[in-house]
Amino acid sequence: MLMIKRGGKRAQLTIFIIVAILVIAIVALFFAFPKLRTSVGIEKLETPENFIQTCLKDTIQENVEIISSQGGSLKPSPNVLYQDEEIQYLCYTPQKYQACVVQIPFLEKHIEDEIKNSIKEDVDFCFNSLKENYDNRGYTTNLKKGDVVVELLPQKIVTTINHEFVFSKGENTQRRETFRVVLNNNLYELVAIAQSIMNSEIAIGESFEQFYMELYTNLKVEKDRPFTEDTTIYILTDRNTQDKFKFAFQSWNLG
């Protein structure tokens, strides 16, 4: 019986040594191969795309709301002060008894450029932060900055950033050349309706808000003449999303 017990202890000790060797070997593999560590979650790094989306989305949202509330411009001119907001005249004339002149012929393109200009510094900050983030995690990185394109599209605003970001660790090298930040916003449709209203005002001196609300069931159109008969404030609201677009229109300068 004594011999059997000693043999059992030897067997247990042998098993323990084998398990210990296996554990040490697995740990060594984890540190030798970064890809293996990433795949099982020991080293989890946010993707460059998610990093930029998170960094820029709120800033784009805030700037779009400001531009939309001011008639499509960061610094509206000519403008009218309405409820403590400077609102862009889309059609205006300083001459008495004269028809107004369209101030922004290509409104959609103008707004895209305004959004782009408003986020320029934030784009630089976010990409510099992305590079620093990867550098601090032991990656070798290279950032080459390109152009930025903002597009108003149905139901969304897409910001495309053509920056090249290369990051590598060991033999693993990855490259990103295009980043997109998508914002759910129906400004595209609101701007198209604003242009239609402006064309109606220029052609017949009036627009009919009920017509637009019947044509677009999700649309709310408000008109206000707070100061003089020649200045009208329009507020367009998407009832589903609460996205808004405000602008001013001067049908005639009556002096």
Secondary structure, DSSP 8 states (H G I E B T S, - for coil): -HHHHHHHHHHHHHHHHHHHHHHHHHHHHHHH-HHHHHHTTSS----HHHHHHHHHHHHHHHHHHHHHHTTS-SS-SSEEEETTEEEEEEEE-SSTT-B-EES-SSHHHHHHHHHHHHTHHHHHHHHHHHHHHHHTTT-EEEEE---EEEEEETTEEEEEE--EEEEEETTEEEEE--EEEEEE--HHHHHHHHHHHHHHHHHHS---HHHHHHHSTTEEEEEE-SS-TTEEEEEEEETTT--EEEEEEESB---
